[in-house]
Amino acid sequence: MTVQTLSHPETTTETATEWWRGAVLYQVYPRSFADSNDDGIGDLPGITAHLDHIASLGVDGVWLSPFFTSPMKDFGYDVADYTDVDPIFGTLADFDALVTRAHELGLKVIIDQVYSHTSDLHAWFQESRQNRINPKADWYVWADAKPDGSPPSNWQSVFGGPAWTWDARRHQYYMHNFLKEQPQLNVANPEVQDALIDAMRFWLDRGVDGFRLDAINFAIHDPKLTDNPPLTSNGKRTRPFDFQDKIHNQSQPGIPVFLGRLRALADSYAGDRFLVAEVGGDRANAEMKQYTQGDRLLHSAYGFLYLYADHLDAELVQKGPAMWPGMDGEGWPSWTFSNHDAPRAISRWSEGRDEKAFAEMAMLLLMSLRGNVFVYQGEELGLPQAHVPFDRLVDPEAITNWPETLGRDGARTPIPWKADAVQAGFSSVEPWLPIDPRHYPLAVDAQEADPSSILHFSRRLIGLRRRYGALRTGTMRMVQAGPLLAFERDEGDETMLCVFNLGHSAEAWVMPVGWTVVEAVNVTDPLSDSLPPLAGLLLAKDT
């Protein structure tokens, strides 16, 4: 049966004054996007050369993971200079050219800012560690040993082991929530806040449209260095970090005050500059709400509800609107199914089912959610998690926890641009991470030539979100949550019904009277009495 679909409006529905509300943002991991100088590592000119691809998707903007000066112990999240580009990625002139080209294409540019810690090679830390009386002595978290020489508290680092390392120069421990090469900034210090605000101003002056604030709930610690209590939940534990209730080394009440200063700076620039927090951890839900409450903090928070989930079902999906019901003064959520820190959603959720069918259904679901949505590079191609042999792993978390976790390297492998080219067109030399052979047939050029590809389908779905105000900024109301998932998106006189079979078998379904099919995924006949597995329907209420 041929599905009769509504004709789509020719122009984007403008339902909100802010460009970012309901936006679709495309995440670029610079090391793995495109290599312009054939050194095996992606760079800023490579991104600029492929911005046409991103713009062709119909997204509102691009988010760039760190490209700042760094020794790359954590691949850019250990910043050694907040206001310069690492030579492996290019120059400030290359960045300026990227922003100019992106704006020419109608794309906003969002960049990462890492304000909870720096690299141990940052000039601030190099000065701070010299002694206890220098001008930056209190810019990082330093503390004396306990009488027995042990660390000042029981705090554990995300990457394994104590969150404290001894420094012989100061005869003190310094704190690090992540790698020992990532010393913790003392963001409670007003001078540190001023320096970070200056860094944000530097990039605003260069034309960026917003920032993703990495690990921002780690920014301030309990100055009393109180031990964390044990965590009583029975969740999966692969690290000592997982055994503690992290109430003293993060999530402190001074964080919203700092966020308010960042918002004030952003608001002083024209053009609706956008601030979104990355907030993970045991109290992420409450903290996301806290950090976005009212109109003087952040615009949005980046949710991990779906990102780390190992199973997709209706019960999981309905937690999103339950967390963000749209109350007065409430912030605005941001969602993603995949990013550089988690295994790709297809590999986490497909459970042996057809990966192309799953990718199409998942993209429709993502585009139907209330909030901003982030599409991770390669998601528009349906890339599965790449296999990276142990001897090629570079991610410190993956190496430390192997083989208990899939790690992050498999989500960070290079984008395949050309199916028949050397290194899939990413580079002419062996890249920093290997390209999975399964990714070659999914290359951009191969999918451009195939009208039935996931790439073409992704463009169509992103276009639907831009065209229908109900999908972009409308309310969300759950209608059914198991075994079928159904919810309505509503704005003004426009109502959309989104229906999904997330399961492994067909489910009974009768299309209601008074609705017209806008999009059908993995459905031969929407008018039949059942929906097959991985089916998705987008319906518009007749007016």
Steps between C-alpha positions, in 0.01 A plus 500: 500500500621851422472727802322826427677774690412859570664761285762676709503875555766669289651705782608430853235563763624775732342427837757647735714810506814309601674319215618224734164393644422165341812519283683207345876526563762281333795395714843489337785317669786684325763224520277269299304716259735580211880516464611780268878464536536120497646450845228254603320748727197707410534878513316830468563547124364149451181597682466820299538306175209275599262756651287467186422143606388616844293785357336262253351308792288802589637532854508834679860492612817309573655420836878455496669285763827649634762622255699707750869471583543174688747217567205271408512276806121512482486605135436869549303495822831575674535861388842665515387832347136608489560763233698324230468213253718192537738476201369153410164665425630816333511865598275776626476617140369154408239528774394844381464364147284215633268740682472724195412210271255352750317831528490532122323162495255607770660283769552610859831402663507356852831409664595306812632674808662297779477703818538240774866416429797571274804312379791476742698677227278809512703806600263558791578163654869524427506818708264370767711195577822693558425594860219601733542877471503573126215704340326185376566285807125478566387455139492120538386268778795430728494336841737361761535130556334334796735432795573155359589644157184378329288724275288775655170323429365175362390656170550281192571602141280413204785319325596285798693546824503784752411852389824625656863502385801601711713788377849522650547868422216617723510199732126474446247299309314649206152385407391358163154359432631344180859420395788610722602715203171692541537698824180640646448874473389681814201659329374634833788749475366822337831551318463161333144585400621828352764318297249249367257777412780672310553176306132486409511864393794422272292252299186713505703780346603256224136441413402173667128462568515298819673255727461151636636502855677171563459323836379824656361332813862417592600867501487569877586276794427494874781709655487285815606199289241283670515130416231374264267239646458164327236473230222262595362436150562168329592640159788372290837574657816482292704768683560609862325825397176303467499398866465854639215745538680799347348774714820680601732503198230631264147643489571789738266799555748752360471361147176682403654831609786445255257394228312825554818693424547302178140569397540871566801507269319306227199731524723805451558387138242527224352198329360270769827338607429150632631324813443129560638299790629146492372353825553135584508304822270378771317834541496604137123542477477742791814688398386546140179658629690713751754629246231605251235639732369845410658737251832582666682166487556263207266460206510121495654189652641204313326189624655155540170316538531329161873534443615233744191280493573145381139430397237710321138452596186707556562524872837666439365746243217621722745601772607799289167687494442398862825677594419809292121552509522867398420672828530876536864604545626160393804478273520328164643148454750377243515135394731272312520128432874492416813706555878471538473372858264206450469199270285577197128450554459251216739258669350556845137467397452299181533164682562298185230669295557657159735793564376715210139458607593578858700810401205637303253440782739650757553813289126555474468456876782745569346761270166459676621577852426826680819699553815560299651195336865427425597278208846349538719482191433175315156457653351633176685212328380231739853414616519222757758503779837428342713212617839624621754230592653527845842586356345801321308638800603851604215603731627486861160393627474216249850374579447515877162326496557255213319272432219597738385795289485565127690822561492817297742427217243303302280812478792723402635329188527708179200588285493305171465745212578278199420131489776405255774741612806441716398533866144567379602847382572623853878513445766358270688351797410268787271701730537536874225239544430224248199511271271205551452305172124509561507879463630511140166402336331768713724781367348833409554466125339156492196624689470816290464272197228291665161675535393238756801558727493601864670825402214610273248382757672698776480816291131447452434451871705802604302697244173387657612627838587838352169524315258402774487728802337226708812284460747781556356677803160352578385332818539125542233273648538126542209301355626143534820357647506130440534285312443773238631849567273786400510869584355824370685820415277805498542868418216736417267332253763244398501156665730211409467140618826302521469121520783246532535127540832470681462127553593178323153390386197651331252684722130563451431846365205673337557841349257746659249687290577862423874469449719506189835324460792744474782244524516124527813304593523124444125486440352354182137578583419750780132409463552136594405367845857473628839669496813294430812519718701824466204673336452872543212722397463875502139610461345846472155571639256608232377855533 
